[in-house]
Amino acid sequence: MPSMVGKWVQALPGNANAHNVRSQLDWFISTQTPMAIPLYDAVAGQGTNGYYRVGQLCAFVLQDYDLTGQDKSITASSSSG
């Protein structure tokens, strides 16, 4: 995958609890495959007109998640991979 660091990416709000998202997260949990998350260092706009600039990528192993209600959360451990 080409590096996303330094690039602006568009926000996609509203799809966090979709069935296909949960299925993919469940796969990462069951296989303990490290996944990368972009950490942003700048924000422009908001909602569907929002953009984030990727400052760096962080690898972690997903252990659990809760995408329901107002207080969404993930539990993960750091990964050296």
Number of C-alpha atoms within 10 A of each C-alpha: 3 4 9 14 15 14 13 17 15 16 16 12 11 9 9 13 14 10 10 11 13 15 12 11 16 16 13 17 17 11 10 13 15 19 16 14 12 16 14 18 12 12 15 13 11 12 12 11 11 15 19 20 19 20 16 16 15 15 17 19 20 23 15 13 15 12 14 10 8 6 7 11 11 10 11 14 10 12 14 8 11
